[in-house]
Amino acid sequence: MKISKNTILITGGATGIGHGFAQEFLRQDNTVIICGRREKRCCHRICCQFKVKT
């Protein structure tokens, strides 16, 4: 199975396990789409750690 260069959708990516998955998938050179109830929290936590398009 290919583990990089994929596009992945994560719901609930601002906290908890969704946030952990987002971090790991980004580290493995994937494109990650994150959605959640708290947009600012999603963007702030991920954008501070990785190069992210918003």
C-alpha positions as a Python dict, from the first residue, in 0.01 Angstrom:
ca = {
    (1, 'M'): (0, 0, 0),
    (2, 'K'): (124, 348, -88),
    (3, 'I'): (170, 560, 228),
    (4, 'S'): (276, 893, 77),
    (5, 'K'): (152, 1129, -194),
    (6, 'N'): (-214, 1054, -107),
    (7, 'T'): (-498, 1298, -42),
    (8, 'I'): (-665, 1227, 292),
    (9, 'L'): (-979, 1377, 450),
    (10, 'I'): (-992, 1390, 829),
    (11, 'T'): (-1301, 1500, 1016),
    (12, 'G'): (-1247, 1624, 1370),
    (13, 'G'): (-884, 1713, 1309),
    (14, 'A'): (-856, 1991, 1567),
    (15, 'T'): (-803, 1765, 1867),
    (16, 'G'): (-745, 1412, 1981),
    (17, 'I'): (-687, 1120, 1750),
    (18, 'G'): (-790, 1317, 1440),
    (19, 'H'): (-517, 1572, 1513),
    (20, 'G'): (-265, 1293, 1568),
    (21, 'F'): (-357, 1129, 1237),
    (22, 'A'): (-330, 1463, 1056),
    (23, 'Q'): (19, 1520, 1194),
    (24, 'E'): (140, 1174, 1098),
    (25, 'F'): (-8, 1184, 747),
    (26, 'L'): (151, 1525, 686),
    (27, 'R'): (489, 1393, 806),
    (28, 'Q'): (459, 1115, 548),
    (29, 'D'): (423, 1370, 264),
    (30, 'N'): (48, 1339, 209),
    (31, 'T'): (-205, 1611, 129),
    (32, 'V'): (-441, 1633, 426),
    (33, 'I'): (-783, 1798, 426),
    (34, 'I'): (-903, 1871, 779),
    (35, 'C'): (-1254, 1969, 876),
    (36, 'G'): (-1397, 2031, 1217),
    (37, 'R'): (-1631, 2249, 1416),
    (38, 'R'): (-1359, 2492, 1523),
    (39, 'E'): (-1187, 2627, 1211),
    (40, 'K'): (-945, 2853, 1396),
    (41, 'R'): (-831, 2571, 1620),
    (42, 'C'): (-781, 2335, 1324),
    (43, 'C'): (-580, 2589, 1130),
    (44, 'H'): (-374, 2717, 1421),
    (45, 'R'): (-260, 2378, 1549),
    (46, 'I'): (-164, 2236, 1211),
    (47, 'C'): (-42, 2554, 1037),
    (48, 'C'): (205, 2623, 1316),
    (49, 'Q'): (371, 2285, 1263),
    (50, 'F'): (357, 2229, 885),
    (51, 'K'): (350, 2413, 556),
    (52, 'V'): (-26, 2430, 497),
    (53, 'K'): (-252, 2580, 231),
    (54, 'T'): (-572, 2731, 366),
}
